[in-house]
Structures are given as structure tokens and as C-alpha cells.
Amino acid sequence: MAVKEYPAGKILAQSGQAISALHIIANGSVHASYPGGEFYLKKGDVIGVCELFAGSYLITYRADETVSLASYAYSEAQLPKILGNADMAGRIVASMFRQLQEILDQYELATFDCDNFYHYLMNSYEEYRSLCGKRGISARALPGLETLTSLVLEEDIDSCIGGYYTQLRAFVASKPTRELSADFLRGLLIKTSRDVSAILSVCRVLYDYKSEITNLLMSENRLDFFDLYASLLYKIGPHADESTSVIAAISKMMIQLESQPSIDKEMYRERVAEYKERLADLDKFTEEAAANADKPQDVQEIHDSLNTILAYAQIEEEEAGEFRAAVNSYCKLSDKNGSDDSSRKLRLHITKLFYQIYEKAFLRSLKDHEAPKVVRMFLNFGYMDEQLAGMENAAYLYSIVDRIPSDPSRGVYTIYEWLRAIYDGKKSPSRNEFDTDYQAYVHELKISGKIKASEETAMLKDTKKQVLFELHNMFQSGNKITFGRISSFCPLFSEHNILKDLEKSLVSADKVEETFRQIRAVDFSAYYRDMIYTNPKLGIGKEEISVEILPDLILMPNVGVRGVMWQEIEGRKRTTPARMMISVFQMEDLTNILVRLTGDFRWEMCKRVQGARWNDISEPSLTSRYFDYIQFYKKNRDLSADAKDKIKLNMQKAKNSFKEMFIRDYTSWVLYEGAGSPRLNKIARSILFDFCPFSREIRGKLKANPLYKDTMERYDIKLAQHIHHYDNLFQKLRNIGAEIPPEIQAQRDYLDM
């Protein structure tokens, strides 16, 4: 067999690619990598020998330097003949044992690293809290930290596997290769292939776990430990007693991050450079802060905000005193996110009183067009106390309360604007957490005998009762969910929850509009609904047309990290906007949040349309196809073993929720696949292409990509049929001298998207 040379950096075999040949390294070295590990192959090694019975490569092989390979055609049917050659069999077995040992060593190291990495993270947070406590600063909480636990593998490899292969290797080495039967060698390869697949599957879990911790240490959205420590250093200054400890902790964190394979190297370099530059100028920043400390920032009106709000809401003195005492206790907590019983009860007590005060202040504001600014700060942002918020933050809220960049005409409301729209009869109340709308709620009151029929009619028309329904239900639940850390939720605007610059994190109608535009530039049909159009005068019977209806987005009064898709339609009418909620100050990336909400909407809208048959595969739909795919993925022959392992792992992360699994895939579809970076397996890709197709521009760019060939051809055939139908309809209307109805023209334009 001729030897072929490949340059350094050349991908020799890609993970997921079918194995069709055996490649023996005649010269040079090869880098083998997989999620969670890497090793090197040298002269005499056989590429992919541990994966022969997996059907496809589980590892990616790249030329580390100029490498020469001798390649032999391979199939399972040809293997007995290959193993019949004693020299070839010896090479295969020797290389197999060496590679297996490398993978086992990587697995053991990764297991040890995961345990150490977890304890390092938790110890770092305890140290951070301790440093904050010494300075009387409220420790900030990070989303994701409260749900992180030490790694427990649901399916680990057998502990005996290392010793087993050590003994087996010694046994095989003691025998001449010609004395080992082809059946024994074939069985050895089958057993090894299965074990390697299992080990790599566990290594993927370990890699993902370490990636999760790495993301908590440093991430693009800056909701990370690096920012916690850096912000603390910037706040206390370079000459504080604790600054040496903070700088040392940051340096140790940088060492940890440098060794993590999942870290974005470019992002890491940028963040470290920014930190070093800021550290070098810290004296200057400290001086400027001191110089500006005495400058008035509307302090006079902000001063004593809590009493101003309580007085405006006309709270009884006993209740007001109780609330003041609770807020004062909360301000004094060194750890406002503490999980101890007293902290938890205090937050619950404040939350209960907060909503009572909010209700009274809101109802009074309906008839008061000159409510004080601090009251409007309370109604729109949850602000109540300047010390709790921090004077700088309170001053910023004061400066923007007259110009909050929402816009109800574009479907972006502050919570106050939303509640006002319900009171004015422009919007109906949202469903409650039990999925019951206001009309059904009132009817249930009548059925249960709590109100009379005449009272039911009056309540249905009473917009004050409607807005109270919204205040008691959607508002309270949505506020907690969008905050994101339910166990530590407190509705008061507090400085310790601010993880980003407020001005940059403020959600505006412009930002929302632009983000939805970007999403629809990829998934153009995301917010289109199907309707039936008829026009008997023109001979048009029933035409299915699509109409775009963008969602209403309500900005909840908190500093949060999540969004919630509350309901897909209003009442029972399918041509009404969906309702979504996000925090008015969004600490997470807005694009990621709105993409997730769009995926959630896609799922729920399909369920609404399909009704009880949403998961019935005999009636193909987005939900039924996806449900069938996940339910039976283990039996799907079109999925490789690696793809099945990924699905299993992702389902665990999604807590076995089919909808959450779909949202994760949809997010990858919009953010990565639409940008030409494949992340999904071919089954998930096919389903999403059929029901969430890319725009014409993106389809044109991806047309040459073989991954999309079959699905795109199928889509193009269906699209051509629809276009042909409308072209014939247009010609028919022209023949009778009729104008083309705008609804039909809009549908024809939609088909060109």
C-alpha cells in the first residue's frame, strides 16, 4: 500500500465520520482529541483502532507535524482477513492497548480535576463573601452557582476496567500474535471499542461539568467570579487591607483558567488585559471617585425614599414601622442571599409587604399625574431605599425615570405601563399560574357560589378588579421568575444584585426590536400564524395565509437574569400577541434570552394549534416530530453512538423536559447553525429545517453544505409547489381583471422570504 504524506494541521479523521480505512502512521505524530482529553499517536500507531466497531470515529485526529500514513481499506467483513496477517494484527493490538491506556489516564485525571475544581470554586466564593463581610459590602450572587453541586456520575465506568486491561495486555504480550486466533482478536477489538465508547461518554460529562464551572469563573456575559473579585477590588481600592488578598485570588483564578480547554482564549486575553489596565490606573480611579464623592446627585429628593413611598401609599403606621424594620434588617445582612432560615423568612416577609405597598401606591397613582419621582422609581424598578440601592445607582434611576426607553406602540411595556393598559381597558389580564384567564376565574367564583350572576357581569367589566387580578397573579410570579434566583428572591432593588453596568443592562424598545429583527433574519417564520382567507366574490374559497404577530414584552421591576414566555396568545384568539416578561435591567445577554423565549413560543404555539394531538406522530408537527425523535432516539439507526450519548446527556441537563430539550436545540439552530456552524445531529437538524426554516439569504449560503442538502431539496420542492399555486391564482385573477387582494399578495411575498 502506497504511503501518503499530509501537512501539519491537516484533519486526518473527524469525530462522527464513518470509518472506511485503517491508517498506520509511517512517520510523524498525530494529535488525537475529544471533549475532555487529548493524546498523541506516534510511528507504528493505527488511527481509530479503538473505534472500529463504533461505526464512526469518536475522536478527531489531526497531523501534529508532517505525517505519512499507510492506508488500508476497512470494513467489518474484511477484518478477519486483516487480522490473519500476524504482523498487522500485532500492530493493531499494540496500538489499541497504548491508546486505551491514554484514554483511561485522561479519564482518571479528569475525574480528579472535577472534584478539585468544584471545591476550588466553592472555597473561592466563601473567601469572596468573607472579604466582602470585612468591608461591610453585600456579597453578590451569581446565577447558576446555587444550583451547582459536586459531580455525581449517573453512569460511570466499572472500577475494575483499568486492572482488567493491564492483566489482559500482559497476557497478550506473553503470546506470539500468531497463536492468538482471529476470533479472539476480533472479540478483543469489539470489547475495547464498546469500553472506549463508554469511557469517552463519561469524559464528555466530565468535560461539560468542568466547562460549567469554567463559565462561572469567566464568561462572555461577565456574570462570573472574575468580575466579582475585580469589581470588589475596584470598589475597595488598591490600598485597602484586603486588596492584597483580592489580587492574589484573581491571580490564582487566572492560573486555573489558563489550563481549561473550554475557555475562549481570545475572551480570556481581553478580560485579563482589561483587568491589568484597570489595575494599573486604579489609583487614578480612586482619586476621581473621591473627588466626585461630594458632588450632589439629586440626593435631596432621593434622601429618605422609603418614607416618601410609604407615605404616598398611605400605609398605616404600624404596618409601615414593621416594613421599615424588615428593610433595615435586610440592609444589615452581610449575605443577602443567605439560605439560612432567618434570612429566608425575612425575604418572604419583605416580599409579602412589598406587594401590599405596591398595590396601594399603584392604585393611588392612577388618579395622580404628579407622583413623586421616587414613587415612580418604585413602581417601575422596585426601588425603595437609597442605601440599599447604593447612592450612585439611585441617582441613575432618578435620572431615567422620566425617560424609560420602553414603547407600548412597539409592544415593549414597563410593568407600570402594562398594568395601566389593563386598567384603561386596552389589554386583558394575563392567565394566572394555573393557566386560568380572568374570565374563567370570575366564572369559577360564580359556579362555587362566591358571587352572584349579576356580580359576575360587573366583575367582567370592572377594570380595577382586572388589574388587581394581574397584580396578584402574573406580576408576583413573573417578577420572581425573571429575577432568576428563586430561592434568594427579594423584590427590593438592591445593589448586591447588580452584576453589570445599569446603563448597559437597561432594556429598551430599540434593543428588543433589533434583537427580534436578528432572530427573524434567521428564523423568518418564527412569529407568523396561519389564518384562513376567503373571498367568494373573486372565486377564492379557502386560502391558508400567514400573518406575523410580534409578542408583547413586559419589563419586570427587577435586576434579573431570566425571561419567561407567559402565554402564547390572549384568550382563545390565535391572532393575538404572545406575552413575554424579562427584567427591566437584564444581567444576561438579551439575544440569548429572546432566542430562548422564541423557542418556547414555537413549542407552545404548536401545542395550541395541535391541541390534544400535539405529540401524535400520525399528524406531523413540530412538537410531534420532536417528541417522537427524543422518545425513541435510542432505537434510531440514523444516529451514531456519539449522537445518542449527547442526547442522553442533554436530556439530563434539561431535567428530562422535552420542551427544554427543544429550546436548547432551537437556540443552537438560531445562534450557530444559522451562522454556518453545525451543532445539531441530522435528525434534529431535519426537524428544525422543516418547521423553522432559514431565510432565503441563509439558505443560499448553506446550499453547498452537504449537511443541508437533503432537507433543503425537500423544502425547495414544497416551496416551489406553494409558489406555483399562487402564481396560478394571480394569473386567474388577472384574467378576470380583478385586483390581487393585499392578503394574497402578502402571502406570496412571505413565500419569497
C-alpha positions in Angstrom: 0.0 0.0 0.0 1.4 3.4 -1.0 2.3 5.8 1.7 0.7 9.3 1.5 2.1 12.4 3.2 -0.1 15.1 4.9 0.9 18.5 6.2 0.9 19.7 9.8 -2.6 20.8 10.9 -4.4 18.5 8.4 -7.6 16.8 9.8 -7.0 13.2 9.1 -10.3 11.9 10.6 -13.1 13.8 12.1 -15.3 12.7 15.0 -18.6 11.4 13.6 -17.0 10.5 10.2 -17.6 6.9 9.1 -14.6 4.6 9.4 -13.7 3.2 5.9 -9.9 2.6 6.2 -7.2 1.7 8.7 -4.3 4.3 8.8 -0.9 3.3 10.0 1.5 6.1 10.9 4.6 5.5 8.9 6.3 8.7 10.0 5.5 11.8 12.2 3.0 12.2 15.0 -0.8 12.7 15.2 -2.8 14.7 17.8 -6.0 12.9 18.9 -8.6 15.0 20.7 -12.1 14.6 22.1 -14.2 16.5 24.7 -12.3 16.1 27.9 -9.0 14.8 26.7 -6.2 14.6 24.2 -3.1 12.4 23.4 -0.6 11.8 20.7 -0.1 8.9 18.3 3.4 8.1 17.0 5.1 6.0 14.3 3.5 2.5 14.2 0.2 3.5 15.8 -3.1 2.8 14.0 -5.6 5.6 13.8 -9.1 4.7 15.1 -8.2 1.2 16.2 -10.2 1.6 19.4 -13.3 2.7 17.5 -13.5 0.1 14.8 -16.9 -1.3 16.0 -18.4 2.1 16.8 -19.2 2.6 13.1 -17.7 6.1 13.1 -14.8 7.9 14.7 -15.3 9.1 18.3 -12.1 11.0 18.3 -10.7 13.7 15.9 -7.2 13.1 14.5 -5.0 15.9 13.3 -1.5 15.9 11.9 0.7 17.4 14.6 3.6 17.7 12.1 4.1 16.5 8.6 2.9 12.9 8.8 3.0 9.9 6.5 0.2 7.3 6.5 -0.2 3.9 5.0 -4.0 3.4 4.5 -5.8 0.1 4.1 -9.5 -0.2 3.1 -11.5 -1.4 6.1 -14.9 -3.0 6.7 -16.1 -5.4 9.4 -16.3 -8.1 6.7 -12.6 -7.5 5.8 -11.4 -7.6 9.4 -10.8 -11.4 9.7 -8.5 -11.2 6.7 -6.6 -8.2 8.1 -6.2 -10.0 11.5 -5.0 -13.1 9.7 -1.8 -11.2 8.9 0.2 -11.7 12.1 2.3 -8.5 11.6 -0.7 -6.3 11.0 -2.6 -7.9 13.9 0.4 -7.2 16.2 0.5 -3.6 15.2 -3.3 -3.2 15.7 -3.3 -4.9 19.2 -0.2 -3.0 20.4 -1.6 0.4 19.3 -5.0 -0.4 20.7 -3.6 -1.1 24.2 -1.5 2.0 24.1 -4.4 4.3 23.1 -6.8 2.7 25.5 -4.3 3.4 28.4 -4.0 7.0 27.3 -7.8 7.4 27.4 -8.1 5.7 30.8 -5.4 8.0 32.2 -7.2 11.0 30.8 -10.5 9.8 32.4 -8.9 9.4 35.8 -7.2 12.8 35.6 -10.5 14.4 34.6 -12.4 12.8 37.5 -9.8 14.1 39.9 -9.8 17.6 38.3 -13.6 17.9 38.5 -13.6 17.3 42.3 -10.7 19.7 42.8 -12.3 22.3 40.5 -15.6 22.2 42.3 -14.0 22.7 45.8 -11.8 25.4 44.4 -14.9 27.3 43.2 -16.9 26.9 46.4 -13.9 27.9 48.5 -13.4 30.9 46.3 -16.9 32.1 46.8 -16.6 31.6 50.6 -13.4 33.7 50.5 -15.2 36.4 48.4 -18.0 36.5 50.9 -15.6 36.8 53.8 -13.7 39.6 52.1 -17.0 41.5 51.4 -18.0 40.9 55.1 -14.8 42.5 56.3 -15.5 45.6 54.3 -19.3 45.7 55.1 -20.1 45.2 51.4 -23.0 43.0 50.3 -21.7 39.9 48.5 -23.2 39.5 45.1 -24.8 36.2 43.9 -24.1 34.5 40.6 -26.8 32.8 38.6 -26.0 29.1 38.3 -24.0 28.9 41.5 -26.9 28.0 43.7 -27.8 25.0 41.5 -24.2 23.7 41.1 -23.4 20.6 43.1 -20.4 18.3 43.3 -20.3 15.9 40.4 -22.2 12.6 40.7 -21.9 10.4 37.7 -25.2 8.6 37.0 -23.3 6.1 34.8 -19.6 5.6 35.5 -17.3 3.0 34.0 -16.6 -0.1 36.1 -13.7 0.5 38.6 -12.1 -2.8 37.6 -11.6 -1.8 33.9 -8.1 -0.5 34.4 -6.8 -3.6 36.2 -8.6 -5.8 33.7 -6.9 -4.3 30.7 -3.5 -4.2 32.5 -3.7 -8.0 33.0 -5.1 -8.6 29.5 -2.3 -6.6 28.0 0.3 -8.7 29.9 -1.4 -11.9 28.8 -1.5 -10.9 25.1 2.1 -9.7 25.2 3.2 -13.1 26.6 1.8 -14.9 23.5 3.1 -14.7 19.9 0.5 -13.0 17.8 0.2 -16.0 15.5 -1.0 -18.1 18.5 -4.0 -15.7 19.0 -7.0 -16.7 17.0 -8.8 -14.2 14.7 -11.9 -14.7 16.8 -10.1 -13.8 20.0 -8.6 -10.7 18.4 -11.9 -9.7 16.9 -13.6 -10.2 20.3 -10.9 -8.1 21.9 -11.5 -5.3 19.4 -15.3 -5.4 19.9 -14.9 -5.3 23.7 -12.4 -2.5 23.6 -14.5 -0.5 21.1 -17.5 -0.7 23.5 -15.4 0.2 26.5 -13.8 3.2 24.8 -17.2 4.4 23.7 -18.4 4.2 27.4 -15.2 5.9 28.7 -15.5 8.8 26.1 -19.1 9.2 27.0 -18.2 9.7 30.7 -15.3 12.0 29.7 -17.8 14.2 27.8 -19.9 14.5 31.0 -16.7 15.4 32.9 -15.7 18.0 30.3 -19.2 19.6 30.3 -19.1 19.8 34.1 -15.7 21.5 34.0 -17.0 23.8 31.3 -19.9 24.7 33.5 -17.5 25.7 36.3 -15.2 27.5 33.8 -18.2 29.5 32.7 -18.9 30.5 36.2 -15.3 31.7 36.6 -15.3 33.7 33.3 -17.9 34.1 30.6 -18.8 36.5 27.8 -21.8 37.9 29.7 -19.5 38.8 32.6 -21.7 37.1 35.2 -18.7 35.4 36.7 -16.3 35.1 39.6 -13.6 37.1 37.8 -15.9 40.1 37.7 -17.0 39.6 41.3 -13.4 39.8 42.5 -12.3 42.5 40.1 -15.3 44.7 41.0 -14.6 44.2 44.7 -11.0 45.3 44.1 -12.1 48.4 42.1 -14.6 49.2 44.9 -12.2 48.9 48.0 -9.2 50.4 46.2 -5.6 49.3 45.9 -4.5 50.4 49.4 -7.2 48.6 51.4 -6.1 45.9 53.9 -7.9 43.2 51.9 -6.7 44.3 48.4 -3.6 42.0 48.5 -5.9 39.0 49.2 -8.2 40.0 46.4 -5.4 40.4 43.9 -3.9 37.1 44.9 -7.3 35.4 44.4 -7.6 36.9 41.0 -4.1 35.7 40.0 -4.9 32.2 41.2 -8.1 32.3 39.2 -6.1 33.3 36.1 -3.8 30.3 36.5 -6.9 28.0 36.8 -8.5 29.4 33.7 -5.4 29.2 31.5 -5.4 25.4 31.9 -9.1 24.9 30.9 -9.6 23.7 27.3 -13.2 25.1 27.1 -12.2 28.7 27.9 -12.5 31.2 25.0 -8.8 32.1 24.6 -9.5 35.5 22.9 -12.1 36.5 25.5 -9.7 35.4 28.3 -6.9 37.6 26.9 -9.2 40.6 26.5 -10.6 40.3 30.1 -7.2 39.9 31.6 -5.8 42.8 29.6 -8.7 45.0 30.7 -8.2 44.0 34.3 -4.4 44.7 34.2 -5.1 48.1 32.6 -7.7 48.9 35.2 -5.4 47.8 38.0 -2.6 50.0 36.7 -4.9 53.0 36.7 -6.7 52.1 40.0 -5.0 55.0 41.9 -6.4 57.4 39.3 -9.9 55.9 39.5 -9.8 56.1 43.3 -8.8 59.8 43.2 -11.6 60.6 40.8 -14.1 58.7 42.9 -13.0 60.7 46.0 -13.2 63.9 44.1 -16.7 63.2 42.9 -18.0 61.8 46.2 -19.2 65.2 47.4 -20.9 66.2 44.2 -24.7 66.4 44.6 -26.6 63.9 42.6 -30.2 64.8 43.2 -29.6 63.5 46.8 -32.1 65.9 48.3 -35.2 64.2 46.7 -33.7 60.7 46.9 -33.0 61.1 50.6 -35.4 59.1 52.8 -37.0 57.4 49.8 -38.6 54.6 51.8 -40.6 57.0 54.0 -41.7 59.0 50.9 -43.0 55.8 49.3 -44.7 54.6 52.4 -46.4 57.9 52.9 -47.5 58.1 49.3 -49.0 54.6 49.5 -50.8 55.7 52.7 -49.6 52.8 54.7 -50.8 52.5 58.3 -48.1 53.5 60.8 -47.9 50.1 62.4 -47.5 48.3 59.1 -45.0 51.0 57.9 -43.0 50.5 61.0 -42.9 46.8 60.5 -41.7 47.2 56.9 -39.0 49.7 57.9 -37.7 47.3 60.5 -37.6 44.5 58.0 -35.8 46.6 55.3 -33.3 47.7 57.9 -32.6 44.1 58.9 -32.2 43.2 55.3 -29.7 46.1 54.7 -27.6 44.8 57.6 -27.3 41.3 56.3 -23.8 40.5 55.2 -25.2 37.8 52.9 -28.5 38.9 51.5 -28.7 35.7 49.5 -28.2 33.5 52.6 -30.0 30.2 52.7 -30.3 30.1 56.5 -33.9 30.0 57.9 -33.8 33.6 59.3 -32.7 35.2 56.0 -35.2 33.2 54.0 -38.1 34.2 56.4 -37.0 37.8 56.3 -37.1 37.9 52.5 -40.5 36.2 52.4 -41.8 38.8 54.9 -40.5 41.7 52.9 -41.9 40.2 49.7 -45.4 39.9 51.2 -45.4 43.5 52.5 -43.8 44.9 49.3 -46.7 43.7 47.1 -49.2 45.2 49.5 -47.4 48.6 49.4 -47.1 48.3 45.6 -50.8 47.7 45.1 -51.8 50.8 47.2 -49.2 53.0 45.5 -50.3 51.9 42.1 -54.0 52.5 42.7 -53.3 55.9 44.0 -51.1 56.8 41.1 -53.9 56.1 38.6 -55.5 59.3 39.7 -52.3 61.2 40.4 -50.4 62.6 37.4 -47.7 64.2 39.6 -46.5 61.2 41.6 -43.0 61.9 43.1 -40.1 60.6 41.1 -39.0 58.1 43.9 -42.6 56.7 43.8 -42.3 56.1 40.0 -38.8 54.6 40.6 -40.6 52.2 43.0 -43.4 51.4 40.5 -41.0 50.8 37.6 -37.9 49.4 39.2 -38.8 48.0 42.6 -36.6 50.8 44.2 -37.4 51.7 47.8 -34.2 52.7 49.7 -31.2 54.7 48.6 -28.8 52.9 50.9 -29.9 49.5 49.8 -29.7 50.5 46.1 -26.5 52.5 46.5 -26.5 56.3 46.0 -24.9 56.1 42.6 -27.5 53.6 41.4 -30.3 55.5 43.0 -29.2 58.7 41.2 -29.1 56.9 37.9 -32.7 55.5 38.4 -33.8 59.1 39.3 -32.2 60.4 36.0 -34.0 57.9 33.8 -37.4 57.5 35.4 -38.9 60.3 33.1 -37.4 58.7 30.0 -37.6 55.0 30.4 -36.9 53.7 26.8 -40.0 51.4 26.6 -42.6 51.8 23.8 -46.1 50.2 24.1 -46.7 51.1 20.4 -43.9 48.6 19.6 -45.1 46.1 22.2 -42.5 46.9 24.9 -44.0 47.9 28.2 -42.7 48.7 31.7 -44.7 46.9 34.3 -46.4 50.1 35.2 -47.4 50.8 31.6 -48.7 47.3 31.3 -50.9 47.5 34.4 -52.1 50.9 33.3 -53.1 49.4 29.9 -55.2 46.8 31.7 -56.8 49.4 33.9 -57.6 51.5 30.7 -59.2 48.5 29.0 -56.5 48.3 26.3 -55.3 44.9 27.4 -56.9 42.0 29.2 -55.3 40.4 32.3 -52.9 37.5 31.8 -53.6 34.0 32.8 -52.6 33.1 36.3 -50.0 30.4 37.2 -52.7 27.7 36.9 -53.3 28.8 33.3 -56.7 30.3 34.1 -57.7 33.6 32.5 -59.7 36.3 34.2 -63.0 35.4 32.5 -62.6 31.7 33.7 -61.6 32.9 37.1 -64.7 35.0 37.6 -66.9 32.3 36.2 -65.4 29.8 38.7 -66.3 32.3 41.5 -69.9 32.2 40.4 -70.0 28.4 40.0 -68.6 28.0 43.5 -71.3 30.4 44.9 -68.8 33.1 46.0 -70.5 35.7 43.8 -73.9 36.1 42.1 -74.6 36.2 38.3 -75.1 39.9 38.4 -71.7 40.3 40.2 -70.1 38.2 37.6 -71.2 40.5 34.8 -70.0 43.5 36.8 -66.6 42.0 37.6 -66.0 41.2 33.9 -66.4 44.9 33.1 -64.5 46.2 36.2 -61.0 47.2 35.1 -59.9 47.8 38.6 -60.7 44.2 39.5 -58.9 43.1 36.4 -55.7 45.0 37.3 -55.9 43.5 40.8 -56.1 40.1 39.2 -52.9 40.9 37.3 -51.2 42.3 40.4 -51.9 39.2 42.5 -51.0 36.7 39.9 -48.8 37.3 36.8 -47.0 40.2 38.4 -45.8 38.4 41.5 -45.0 35.1 39.7 -43.3 36.8 36.8 -41.2 39.1 39.0 -39.8 36.1 40.8 -39.2 34.0 37.7 -37.4 36.8 35.8 -35.2 37.6 38.8 -33.8 34.1 38.1 -32.7 33.0 41.6 -35.9 32.0 43.1 -34.6 30.7 46.4 -32.9 34.1 47.2 -35.6 36.4 45.6 -36.5 39.7 47.2 -38.3 42.3 45.2 -36.4 45.3 46.6 -33.9 46.9 44.2 -30.6 46.1 45.9 -27.0 46.9 44.8 -25.8 43.4 45.5 -27.9 42.1 42.6 -26.2 44.4 40.1 -23.7 42.4 38.1 -23.3 44.8 35.2 -23.4 48.5 34.4 -27.0 49.6 34.8 -27.0 51.8 31.7 -25.8 48.9 29.5 -28.2 46.4 31.0 -31.3 48.6 30.8 -33.7 47.0 28.2 -35.0 49.4 25.7 -37.6 49.1 22.9 -34.8 49.7 20.4 -32.7 46.8 21.7 -35.7 44.5 21.8 -36.7 45.5 18.2 -33.2 44.9 16.9 -32.9 41.6 18.7 -36.2 40.3 17.3 -35.1 41.5 13.9 -31.9 39.5 14.1 -33.8 36.4 15.2 -36.3 36.7 12.4 -33.5 37.3 9.9 -32.6 33.6 10.7 -36.0 32.1 11.5 -38.2 34.3 9.4 -41.5 32.5 10.2 -41.0 32.5 14.0 -44.0 34.7 14.7 -46.2 34.0 11.8 -49.6 32.5 12.4 -51.7 30.5 9.9 -55.2 32.0 9.1 -57.9 31.2 6.5 -58.7 33.8 3.9 -61.8 33.7 1.8 -63.2 35.9 -0.9 -66.2 34.4 -2.7 -66.6 37.4 -5.0 -63.3 36.7 -6.6 -63.8 32.9 -6.5 -61.3 32.4 -3.7 -62.6 29.6 -1.5 -60.2 28.9 1.3 -56.6 30.0 1.2 -54.2 29.5 4.1 -52.2 32.6 4.7 -49.6 33.6 7.3 -49.7 36.7 9.4 -46.9 38.0 11.6 -47.8 39.0 15.1 -44.9 40.0 17.3 -45.1 39.4 21.1 -45.8 41.9 23.9 -42.7 42.2 26.1 -43.2 43.3 29.7 -40.2 44.7 31.7 -40.5 43.4 35.2 -39.2 45.7 38.0 -36.0 43.8 39.0 -32.4 43.2 38.2 -32.6 39.7 36.8 -31.1 37.0 34.5 -34.1 35.2 33.0 -37.1 35.6 30.7 -40.4 33.9 30.8 -42.8 33.1 27.9 -46.0 33.6 29.9 -48.7 32.8 27.3 -48.7 32.2 23.6 -52.0 34.0 22.8 -54.5 36.2 24.5 -57.7 34.3 25.4 -58.6 31.9 22.6 -57.9 34.1 19.6 -54.8 32.9 17.8 -54.1 36.2 16.1 -53.2 38.0 19.4 -49.7 38.7 20.6 -47.9 36.4 22.9 -46.8 37.7 26.3 -43.3 37.5 27.5 -41.5 39.0 30.5 -37.9 39.9 31.2 -36.2 42.1 33.8 -36.0 45.8 33.1 -32.3 45.5 34.0 -31.2 42.4 32.2 -27.9 40.9 33.5 -27.9 38.1 31.0 -27.3 38.5 27.2 -30.5 39.9 25.7 -30.1 37.9 22.5 -29.8 34.6 24.3 -32.8 35.4 26.4 -35.1 36.3 23.5 -33.9 33.4 21.4 -34.9 31.0 24.2 -38.3 32.8 24.6 -38.8 32.4 20.8 -38.1 28.7 21.0 -40.5 28.4 24.0 -43.1 30.3 21.9 -42.6 28.0 18.9 -43.3 24.9 21.1 -46.3 26.3 23.0 -47.9 27.8 19.8 -47.6 24.4 18.1 -49.2 22.7 21.1 -52.0 25.3 21.0 -52.7 24.6 17.3 -52.4 20.8 17.5 -54.5 20.5 20.7 -54.7 17.1 22.2 -52.7 15.6 19.3 -49.6 17.7 19.8 -47.5 14.6 20.3 -49.3 12.3 17.8 -46.8 11.4 15.1 -49.6 10.4 12.8 -50.3 14.1 12.5 -46.8 15.5 11.8 -46.0 18.8 13.5 -43.0 20.4 15.2 -43.9 19.0 18.6 -45.0 15.6 17.5 -41.9 15.0 15.3 -39.6 16.3 18.0 -41.4 14.3 20.7 -41.1 11.1 18.6 -37.4 11.8 17.9 -36.5 12.2 21.6 -38.7 9.4 22.9 -37.2 6.8 20.5 -33.7 8.1 19.9 -32.0 5.0 21.4 -33.6 2.9 18.6 -32.8 5.3 15.8 -30.3 3.8 13.4 -29.6 7.1 11.8 -28.0 8.3 14.9 -24.4 7.4 15.8 -23.5 6.2 19.3 -21.8 9.5 20.0 -25.0 11.4 19.0 -27.1 9.2 21.2 -24.7 9.9 24.1 -25.1 13.6 23.5 -28.9 13.4 23.5 -28.8 11.4 26.8 -26.5 14.0 28.4 -28.5 16.9 27.2 -31.8 15.4 28.4 -30.2 15.1 31.8 -29.3 18.8 31.7 -32.8 19.6 30.5 -34.2 17.6 33.5 -35.9 15.2 31.1 -38.1 18.0 29.7 -38.9 17.6 26.0 -39.7 21.3 25.7 -36.5 22.4 27.4 -34.5 20.0 25.2 -36.2 21.6 22.1 -35.4 25.1 23.3 -31.8 24.2 23.7 -31.7 22.8 20.1 -33.6 25.8 18.8 -31.1 28.1 20.4 -28.2 26.3 18.7 -30.3 26.4 15.5 -30.6 30.2 15.5 -27.3 31.2 17.0 -25.0 28.7 15.5 -26.5 26.7 12.6 -27.8 29.8 11.0 -24.3 31.2 11.1 -22.9 28.1 9.3 -21.6 26.4 12.4 -23.2 22.9 12.7 -24.1 21.9 16.3 -27.1 19.6 15.9 -27.4 15.9 14.7 -29.0 15.3 11.4 -32.4 14.3 12.8 -32.8 17.4 15.0 -31.5 19.5 12.0 -34.1 18.0 9.7 -37.0 18.7 12.1 -35.9 22.3 12.6 -35.4 22.9 8.9 -38.9 21.6 8.1 -40.7 23.7 10.7 -38.3 26.6 11.4 -36.7 27.1 8.0 -33.9 29.6 7.5 -34.4 32.8 5.5 -33.8 32.7 1.8 -30.4 34.5 2.2 -29.1 32.0 4.7 -30.5 29.1 2.6 -28.5 30.4 -0.3 -25.3 30.5 1.7 -25.8 26.9 3.0 -26.9 25.4 -0.2 -23.4 24.0 -1.0 -23.1 22.4 2.5 -23.8 18.6 2.2 -25.3 18.6 5.8 -28.3 20.5 4.5 -28.6 19.0 1.0 -31.4 16.5 1.6 -33.5 18.8 3.9 -33.1 21.8 1.6 -34.1 19.9 -1.5 -37.2 18.6 0.2 -38.0 22.2 1.4 -37.4 23.6 -2.1 -39.8 21.2 -3.7 -42.6 22.1 -1.2 -41.9 25.8 -1.6 -42.0 25.6 -5.4 -45.4 23.9 -5.2 -46.8 26.7 -3.0 -45.3 29.4 -5.3 -46.8 27.7 -8.3 -50.2 27.6 -6.7 -50.1 31.3 -6.0 -48.7 32.2 -9.4 -51.7 30.3 -11.0 -54.1 32.1 -8.6 -52.6 35.5 -9.6 -52.9 34.7 -13.3 -56.6 33.7 -12.7 -57.3 37.0 -11.1 -55.6 38.9 -13.8 -57.6 37.1 -16.4 -60.9 38.3 -14.9 -59.5 41.8 -14.5 -59.6 41.6 -10.7 -57.1 43.3 -8.3 -55.0 41.0 -6.2 -56.1 41.2 -2.6 -53.4 42.6 -0.3 -53.7 39.5 1.9 -52.9 37.2 -1.0 -50.1 39.4 -2.2 -48.6 39.4 1.3 -48.7 35.6 1.4 -46.9 35.5 -2.0 -44.2 37.9 -0.6 -44.0 35.7 2.5 -43.1 32.7 0.3 -40.1 34.7 -1.0 -38.6 35.2 2.4 
